[in-house]
Amino acid sequence: MLGRKQVWRTPKWPWLGLLLFVSAGSAGFLAGGWMALRLTPPGSITPASTSDSQDVQLPEATATLLTYNVRTAPPTTYNPDLQAVVQQMVARAQERGLPTAALSITLMDVSRPEMPQIAGYQQQVLRYPASVVKLFWLVMFLAYQQAGLLTGEVIPSAELVAMMQQSSNDAASRVIDVLTGTESGDALPPELFAQWKQKREQINHFFREAGYGYLNLKHKNFPIYSWGYEEPWGRELQLRGGAHQPSRNQLNTWQAARLLYEIYTLQAVSPATSQKIQEWMSRPAGLPGFLGDGLPPDAQVMGKEGHTSTCRHDSVIIQRRDGRMALILVVFGDDPAYSADEQFLPELARMTWQALNRRYP
């Protein structure tokens, strides 16, 4: 398990837990994490602001719901040596005949987690994240659970693990339903659909209000076998705006890297929750075709991948077992050529591993 162990005691009264959680979030971090986040200094790499005129504004009744607790981006510093590694990755994509217009990369050196260094390629470009989005849904679910907004074990931990390790769309569907009070089903008349859609917007609100910028996380992943549907239908299809030019989830590699950084530094929700997420993301034997595949035994890898017929993405934290070197690497390959290429992502991980080991021999 990666990250430093901390002890977190759940408050005796749920309402007190919620008050403490929100108060800590307003300061930008939870007590017990590795460090308090400071305001992003000039020159840090942060996502560009993006808007979507089709988004539904949350009504006042839901605007007071929980927001992610880390309110400021990490204090990253641009590093030209890391940028040279990223440029080697882009060159490798070109050598393999992969379309670089469909490629995004964010690389962080977090060996000194209080001073993360960063480089990237098209890392602010919003792309369909496939199952990488499930990491965001998990963080939000655990935040609501810790704050006492979900009563009892609404979704067993085994299903949450299945969402992360087997990328279960059925478990993810249940997480979304529980978080937002919505359910998939037949199409709704306009007034009822507008109310249903507003509830789904709570997922976007959770991260946007914490300074993540524009992202779209409100759509379910398909197929969902428990419903017997390979593709969106009914109100899920309504949410996408129809079958011809559908709205889709959108995320960039910077946003995914930021969340991984906050999990690695034990700030996401709470130290204990961050450690739990690390355990559920662990890849003891690697994952064929993705980042970390083929790395030496002294590399500890954890992350969340996404793979469809049109894309291959991965977002990982890789740490050397001696604890002296750690990195975050997020790569989105948003084209069928990346989907079919099982060697590209493992090559990038090996390239990065070698470069960082030279920095920290």
N, C-alpha and C positions, 0 to 999 in steps of 0.2 A: 504493500500500500504506500502510496506517495504522500508527501506532505507531512508536516509535524503534528503529532498527536496533541489534542486539547481535550479538556473535560468541559462538557456543556450540560448544565442541569436545567431541565424544563421547569418553568415556573409552576407553582402549585395551582394557581387559578388561571384558566385559559384567557380571561380578559386581561389579566396582568401580563401574560405572555405576549399578547398582541400589542399592548401598549409599549412594552420594552422593545419588541421587534421593530415597530414603526419608529420609535424614538431613535434607536440605533441606526436605522436606515437613513434618517434625515441627516445624520452626521457623516454618512458616506461609508460606514463600515460597522461590523459587529465587534464588540469587545471580545478578545480572545483570538482574533485572527493574527496573522503574522505582522501586519503593520497597518497603520491608518492610511487610507488613500489621501493624497494631497491634490490640490487643484492641478489640472493638466498644464504643464508649462508651455511657453511658446515653442513651436517647432515640433510638438508631439503630433503623431499621426492619428487623426480622429476622422470618423466617417462624415461625409458631406450630408447636409440636410436634404431630405427628399420628402415630397408630399404626394398624396394620392387623393384626388378630388372625390373619389368614390367611397372613401372611408366614412363610416358612420360615427359621429361624435357620441361619446358616452353620455347618457343622461345624468343629471345631478345625483340620482339615487345610487348609481354605480360608480361615480367618480371618486367616492371615498373608499373604494375597495383597496386591497393591499397593492403596494408597489414594491418592486424588487429593492432589496435593502442597500445595495451598493450604488450610490447616486453619482459618482464621478468616474471617468475613465482612468485607467492606470497611467502613472506618470512615465510614459515611454520616451526613450531617447533614440533617435534615428542613428543606425550604425552602418557606415559604408562597407565594412567587411561583410556584414550579414547581407547587405544589398548585392554584393558580388556573388554570394552563394545563390541568392534568388535569381540573378541573371543567368547563372549556370543552369538553373532549373528550366528557365524559359528557353534557353538555347537547346537543352536536351529535348524539350517538347518539339521544337522546330526540326531537330534531327530525326525524330520519330515520325514526322509528318502530321503532328497533332496541331489543331487550329489554336493559336495563341490568343485569338480574340475571345475564345471561350474559356480561358484559363485565368484563375485568380489565386494568389498566394499571399499568406501572411506568415512571417517567421519571427518568433520572439526568442531571445536568449533570456531565460529566467534563472540562470545560475545564481545570480544575486537578485532574489525576487523583489527586493525593495527598490531596485534600479533596473527594471526590464528594458532591454534594448530591442529594436524592431526594424524590420525591413519588409518590403512587400511589392507585389505586382498586381495592379488592377484590384486592389483589396477593398475598394469602396463600391465596386460594381455589384449591384443586387442581382442575385441569381436564385433559381429554384434550388432549395437546399436538400431535397429528398429527405432521407431519414435523419440527417444531422439536426433537424428541427426538434427531434424527440428529446434532445438534451435540454432544450429550453422548456419544453412542456414538463419534464421531470423536475427541474429547479422550481418552477412555479407551483407545481403540485406539492412539493415538500415544504415550500414556504407557507402555503395555505394550511397545510396540515400542522406545521409547528405553531402557527398563529392561532390554532383552535378554530379555524373557519370550516374545517371538515371534521365531522363527528365520527368517532370510532375508526376502525380500519376499513374505510370505504373501499379501497382497492388493496388487496394483499401485496406485501412486498414482492412476492414471487412474480406477480404480474408486472410490477415496475422493473424488476430485473429482466424479465422477458422482453419488455419494450426496449431495453438498452442492449442486451447481449444477443437476443435473437431478432431484434428489430420488429417485434410483434405490432402490426397495425391494429389488431383487435384490442390489445391492451392500451395502445395509444388512443384509440377511439373512446374507450371508457374514461381515460384520464381527462380528455377534453370535455366530455359530457359532465363529469363530476365538477370540474373547475368552473364551468360556465352555466350550469343548469340548463343545458340544451340536450337535444337528442336528435339523431338522424331519423329521417322519415319522409313521408310524401311531401310534395310541394305545399307551401302555405299561401293563403291569400295575402295580398300586399301588406296590410296592417300588421298581421301576426308575424309575417316574415321580417318586417322591419324591427320588431321587438326581439325576435330570435337572433337576428344579426347583431343587434346591439350587445347582446349577452356574449356572443363570440368575440366581439371587439375587446373584451376584458383581457384577453391574452396579449394583444398588442399593447394595450394600456399599461400592463404590468411592467414591460421592459422600456417602452418609450418614455414613460414618466421618470425612469431612472437614468436618462441620458443616453440611451442606446441609439437614438435617432430613428429614422423610419425603418421599419421592418414589417413583415406580414407573416403571422404565425397561426392564423385562425382556421386554415383549411386542414381537414383530415387527410391522412395518407391512405391510398388504396392499393390492393384489394383489402376489404374487410370481410373475412370469411364467415364470422358469426352472423353477419347480415346477408351473406350470400351475394355480395356485389363486387364485381371486378373494377367498376368505375363509379364516379360520383353519380348520384341520382337524387330526385326529389329536391328537398331543401338544400342539400349539399351542392347540387348542380345550380340551384338558384344563387347560392352564395358565390359561386364562381362566375356568375354572369352569363351562363349558357355554355354550350358545348363548342362553339366555333372560335371564340377568342376569350377563353376563360381566365379569370383572375387566379393567381397561384400564390403559394407561399413565397416570400422573398427574404433573403438574408445575404450578408456579405461576409467575407472571410475575416475581416477585422472584428465584426461583432461576435463571431464564433470564437475567435482567439481571446477576446476580452473575457468572455464567460469562462473559458478554460483557465485563464489566468486567475480569475476570482475563485474558482474551485480549487486550483492548485495552492493558492495562498490562504485557503480556509476562510474566505470571506462570504462565499455564496450561501445565503440563508443563515448558517451558523457553522462554527468549526466542525461540530459533530456531523452535521448534514453534508458538508463538503467532503468529509472523510468517507461517508457512506456512498456518495456519488462516485468518488475515486474508486472504491471497491467494485462498484457495479460497472464501471468503464474499463476495468482491468482486462488486459489481453495477455495472459500468461504465456501462450504459445504463438502469439502473433495472429494475424488475420490475413490469409492468402489474398494477394492482389491489392493490399492496402498499405498504408504507412506503417512501418514497423516490421513488415514481413521480411525475414532474412537478416534482421539485426543480431548482433552477438548476444550471448547469454547475460552479459552485464547490463543490458538495456532493459529498463522497465517501461512498458508501454501501456497507456490507457487512452481511450477515446471513443468517438462515435462516428461511424461511417454512414454514407448514403450511396445507394447504387440503384439505378434503373436502366432501362434500355437506352436512355438518352444522356446519362451522366454518370460520373464516378467522383465522389467527394470523400474527403476524410478530414478529421480534426482530432489531433492527438497531443498528449503531453508525453514526452520521452525523457526519462531521467536515468543517469548512470547510477549504478548501485552504490557507489561510494558517496553519492550525494553532492559531489563537487561540480556536476554539470547537469543542466536541465534545459529543455527547450520546448516550445509550443510551435506546432506546424499545422496550418490549415490550408488545404488545397481543394479548390472546386474546379472540376473539369466538366463543363456544361455542354457536352456534345457527344453524340453516339460514338465518335472515335475514342474518346476517353473511356466510355463504358466498356468498350471491347478490349481495351489495352490493360492487361493484368500485370504488366512489368513496370509501367511508368511510375506509379506512386511508390512502390518499394525502392526503386532507384533513387527517387528524391529523398526518401528517409535515410538511405545509406549515405548519400552525398552530404546531407546535413549532419548526420552523426559523425562522419569523418572530419568535417570542418570544425564542428564544436569541440571535438576531442583534441584537435590541434590547439585550440584556444585555451583549453583546460587540461593539459597533459597529466 
